[in-house]
Amino acid sequence: MPYFSKVLVANRGEIAVRVFRTLRELEIGTVAVYSEPDRDALHVAMADEAYLVGPGPAAESYLRGDRIIECALRAGAEAIHPGYGFLAENADFARAVGEAGLTWIGPPPEAIEAMGSKVAARRRMQASGVPIIPGTTEPVTSAAEVVAVAEEIGYPIAIKASAGGGGKGFRVAYGREEVERAFETASREGEAYFADPSVYVERYLDDPRHVEVQVLADDHGNVIHLGERDCTIQRRHQKLVEETPSPAVDPELRERIGRIAVEAARATGYRSAGTIEGLLAPDGSYYFLEMNTRVQVEHTVTEMVTGIDIVREQVRIAAGEALSLRQEDVVLRGHAFECRINAEDVTRGFLPTPGRITAYREPGGIGVRVDSGVRAGDEVSGLYDPLVAKLIVHDADRESARRRMLRALDELVIEGPTTLIGFHRALLTSPCFIAGETCRGVVESEELAQRAHELSQSSLAHLATTVAAASDGRPARRRDRVLSLELDGRRHELRLHLEEPPWIELARRHRERSRGIAGEATSVVASPMQGTVLAVTVSNGDRVEAGSLLCVVEAMKMENEIVAHRDGVVDGLSIAPGDQVASGQRLCRLVPDGAGDG
């Protein structure tokens, strides 16, 4: 008999697809929910049943817990799995699921509440003897209070939203002059993303590793860990590459941080799958950072090295079963990597690039796994997370796994939106990554972005079937075209180096200028992406310098700061917080003093 007859997954995209697969193996019926733009999404097609929960914005669909519970009852589902993101760590939703007579496939609401506030979690961990990063265990309410704390623990400091996560509500101040802006931004993000503006302060560790531990706990008193994951490779404090085991963790350290993670889970009365996140300092000190009370994006690498289906264990635990294994049964075999393939442009500061996928092909072969929720023809919406797919590989050791990942990246085809495929190819061939270092300063460097662009262009050239080939002798831009031919029964590849006409490059530059990317060549400041204005920090008539913050636009769950590209006076400001803006839309002008519209 299956644990449940039918389960609704309160999520979308690759995580919904991934949970459905485990449910199918357990012979459990699957129920999807979808927003209006997701009517034709892969997760909808894969489910046995699917129900509309509202329009595109998540606040009107995937965050409507009442509608989701209504759909579950209508479908006759017995349980709800929240995936990650959206309502996965919402204690009120978890409680409402239980009150509706449904089973919540996740931790108790009390555990979610206990760890949902990072400040409360720090207090609880400190009381339980779990090491925490020096800082406050109560919220701070003003920039002046932050300065006082910083003078006590020293700069740099991290100002973090108490309810934050996923890089949201996280700002670093390296000196007193940066505190006010960092405090305001972290508070604003906490309010915007988690409906909680409270923040706390902790010492910002210099070049630590982000090392987290996967835990499983049941209702029978069993708590185990499944080893660590190294998630150090990040941009804007959001993860890009994860691996296990960590290159910096030996068996003795693994046992120590595993013990810390188990103690932390016990301290909250935890049940289900969860992750204890921590920072490993260069001197070997390990500090509790936070607990994520859900399955995580990067759970896949742990599954690859342990052979344990973490979602299956979640379902068993929710059904009242004991864990299927003990701590001594957990064995880490080989090495695994996960690369997050986001719809982002590394050459433009990782700006989101929503759009239609015109071609899509996944790699295969031994030790290769792809978790994705898209197909060719699908739209990557600016309403949701920019994650398109997760590429995961496993092999006998780290170097073999690295080479396997490079092979898989070469086979992966996603055309339409710009993605991070080229970025990952560049990163995995960087000396710092090969050596297993933190790659500090490399991930967001111009050098790596340029290398990523070159690799992306070479891939496009290899796949291209047509290209304009006309030149009048003026300097031109070279592009490649690859043709195949057969001579004497042997197949050959012929690479043609074609010159792109100069007018194409001129047209491209003009198009970029019209989008406000060109900088000094125009007075217009335009939005580089479609999104929502979160904050406007200037008014008409304000004098600003190049680099000054003008506004903040949120796109695909990421905050993007729009700054002045030149000195000037703000004129023609046409936006306010809450406004929707299109890519290329004029926001304001920066004009010489006295040249405004009056």
Secondary structure, DSSP 8 states (H G I E B T S, - for coil): --S-SEEEE---HHHHHHHHHHHHHTT-EEEEEEEGGGTT-HHHHHSSEEEEEESSSGGGTTT-HHHHHHHHHHHT-SEEE--SSTTTT-HHHHHHHHHTT-EESS--HHHHHHHHSHHHHHHHHHHTT--B-SB-SS-B-SHHHHHHHHHHH-SSEEEEEEEEETTEEEEEESSGGGHHHHHHHHHHHHHHHHS---EEEEE--SS-EEEEEEEEE-TTS-EEEEEEEEEEEEETTEEEEEEES-TT--HHHHHHHHHHHHHHHHHTT--EEEEEEEEE-TTS-EEEEEEE-S--TTHHHHHHHH---HHHHHHHHHTT---SS-GGG----SEEEEEEEESEEGGGTSEE--EE--EEE---STTEEEEE---TT-EE-TTS--EEEEEEEEESSHHHHHHHHHHHHHH-EEESS--SHHHHHHHHTSHHHHTT---TTTTT-HHHHHHHHHHHHHHHHHH---------SS--EEEEEEEEEEETTEEEEEEEEEEE-HHHHHHHHHHHHHTT-S-TT-SEEE-SS-EEEEEE---TT-EE-TT-EEEEEEETTEEEEEE-SSSEEEE-----TT-EE-TT-EEEEEE-TT-S--
